[in-house]
Amino acid sequence: MYDEKMQRYNEEIEILRAKMTQTAIVLGLNHPDVLAYSQKLDEKHNMILQLKYREASV
């Protein structure tokens, strides 16, 4: 289950990163949509850190 969640989170991160990069190219780095993608990426990274922490404390 741990590996499946990690793989899913990593896939979601790559998709978000690609969307953020493309949006930044088209609309510019300071566009609110780019910031929104960046915040979603932060949330996914935090989920990974929480998952790793839970796994380590078992």
C-alpha positions as CSV (number, residue, x, y, z in Angstrom):
1,M,0.0,0.0,0.0
2,Y,2.8,2.4,0.8
3,D,4.5,1.9,-2.5
4,E,1.2,2.3,-4.4
5,K,0.5,5.6,-2.7
6,M,4.0,6.8,-3.2
7,Q,3.8,6.0,-6.9
8,R,0.5,7.7,-7.3
9,Y,1.7,10.8,-5.5
10,N,4.8,10.9,-7.6
11,E,2.7,10.6,-10.8
12,E,0.4,13.4,-9.7
13,I,3.4,15.6,-8.9
14,E,4.8,15.0,-12.4
15,I,1.5,15.9,-14.0
16,L,1.1,19.1,-11.8
17,R,4.7,20.1,-12.5
18,A,4.2,19.8,-16.3
19,K,1.0,21.8,-16.1
20,M,2.6,24.4,-14.0
21,T,5.6,24.7,-16.3
22,Q,3.4,25.0,-19.4
23,T,1.1,27.6,-17.7
24,A,4.2,29.6,-16.7
25,I,5.5,29.6,-20.3
26,V,2.2,30.8,-21.7
27,L,1.0,33.1,-18.9
28,G,4.2,34.1,-17.1
29,L,5.6,33.1,-13.7
30,N,3.6,35.6,-11.7
31,H,0.2,34.5,-13.0
32,P,-2.3,33.2,-10.3
33,D,-2.7,29.9,-12.1
34,V,1.0,29.2,-11.8
35,L,0.8,30.0,-8.0
36,A,-2.2,27.7,-7.7
37,Y,-0.2,24.8,-9.3
38,S,2.7,25.5,-7.1
39,Q,0.5,25.3,-4.0
40,K,-1.0,22.0,-5.2
41,L,2.6,20.7,-5.6
42,D,3.4,21.8,-2.1
43,E,0.4,19.9,-0.8
44,K,1.4,16.7,-2.7
45,H,5.0,17.0,-1.3
46,N,3.6,17.4,2.2
47,M,1.5,14.2,1.7
48,I,4.6,12.3,0.7
49,L,6.5,13.6,3.8
50,Q,3.6,12.5,6.0
51,L,3.4,9.1,4.4
52,K,7.2,8.6,4.8
53,Y,6.9,9.8,8.5
54,R,4.1,7.3,9.2
55,E,6.0,4.5,7.5
56,A,9.2,5.2,9.5
57,S,7.4,5.3,12.8
58,V,5.8,1.8,12.3
